[in-house]
Amino acid sequence: MQPQAAQFIHILWAILAFYAVLILVVLTAVLIPTWFICKKAGFSPWLAFITLIPVGHLILLYVLAFADWKVVPAPQAYWPPQPPLPPQG
């Protein structure tokens, strides 16, 4: 093999490795938040993998936007209203 061809093959492998790492980073940046959003909304977290198909993120967005979430609201601290202060004067 000629030296130029060998160098070209090494460059191609480096580019391929860079793209593989880039794809893993992007997939992680998309899947982890959607996993937790689905889990907090009361859906199966595996629904996050629908984002891997084309236009799947839009489908998931509409499902989350218009579905009834199966979560119970967190209890809020209740402070009874205070009576008005007497007028000073």
C-alpha positions as CSV (number, residue, x, y, z in Angstrom):
1,M,0.0,0.0,0.0
2,Q,1.2,3.4,-0.8
3,P,2.1,5.8,2.0
4,Q,-0.6,8.3,0.9
5,A,-3.3,5.7,0.8
6,A,-2.3,4.5,4.3
7,Q,-2.4,8.0,5.6
8,F,-5.8,8.6,4.0
9,I,-7.2,5.4,5.7
10,H,-5.9,6.6,9.1
11,I,-7.6,9.9,8.6
12,L,-10.8,8.2,7.7
13,W,-10.7,6.0,10.8
14,A,-10.0,9.1,13.0
15,I,-13.0,10.9,11.4
16,L,-15.2,7.8,12.0
17,A,-14.1,7.6,15.6
18,F,-14.9,11.3,16.1
19,Y,-18.4,10.9,14.6
20,A,-19.0,7.8,16.7
21,V,-18.2,9.7,19.9
22,L,-20.2,12.7,18.7
23,I,-23.2,10.5,18.1
24,L,-22.9,8.9,21.5
25,V,-22.7,12.3,23.2
26,V,-25.8,13.7,21.3
27,L,-27.8,10.5,22.1
28,T,-26.9,10.8,25.7
29,A,-27.8,14.5,25.8
30,V,-31.3,13.6,24.3
31,L,-32.1,10.3,25.9
32,I,-31.3,11.1,29.6
33,P,-33.6,14.2,29.9
34,T,-36.5,12.5,28.0
35,W,-36.1,9.4,30.1
36,F,-36.5,11.4,33.3
37,I,-39.4,13.5,31.9
38,C,-41.3,10.4,30.9
39,K,-40.7,8.9,34.3
40,K,-41.8,12.0,36.2
41,A,-44.9,12.3,34.0
42,G,-45.9,8.8,35.0
43,F,-45.2,7.1,31.6
44,S,-42.8,4.3,30.9
45,P,-39.3,5.7,30.7
46,W,-38.6,3.4,27.8
47,L,-40.9,5.8,25.8
48,A,-37.8,8.0,25.6
49,F,-36.4,5.7,22.9
50,I,-39.0,7.0,20.5
51,T,-36.8,10.0,20.0
52,L,-34.3,7.8,18.1
53,I,-36.6,7.4,15.1
54,P,-37.1,10.4,12.7
55,V,-39.8,12.8,13.9
56,G,-40.1,10.7,17.0
57,H,-39.2,13.6,19.3
58,L,-42.2,15.5,17.9
59,I,-44.5,12.5,18.6
60,L,-43.2,12.3,22.2
61,L,-43.6,16.0,22.6
62,Y,-47.3,15.9,21.6
63,V,-47.9,12.8,23.7
64,L,-46.5,14.6,26.8
65,A,-48.3,17.8,26.0
66,F,-51.8,16.4,25.6
67,A,-51.8,13.3,27.8
68,D,-53.0,13.2,31.3
69,W,-50.0,12.9,33.6
70,K,-50.4,10.1,36.1
71,V,-48.7,12.0,39.0
72,V,-50.0,13.2,42.3
73,P,-49.2,16.9,43.0
74,A,-46.8,17.4,45.8
75,P,-48.4,18.6,49.0
76,Q,-48.0,22.3,49.6
77,A,-47.4,23.8,52.9
78,Y,-50.6,25.4,54.2
79,W,-50.4,28.6,56.0
80,P,-53.7,29.8,57.3
81,P,-54.4,33.5,56.5
82,Q,-53.5,35.8,59.2
83,P,-56.1,38.2,60.6
84,P,-55.5,41.9,59.7
85,L,-53.4,43.9,62.1
86,P,-55.4,46.4,64.2
87,P,-55.0,50.0,63.2
88,Q,-52.2,51.8,64.9
89,G,-52.6,55.3,65.9
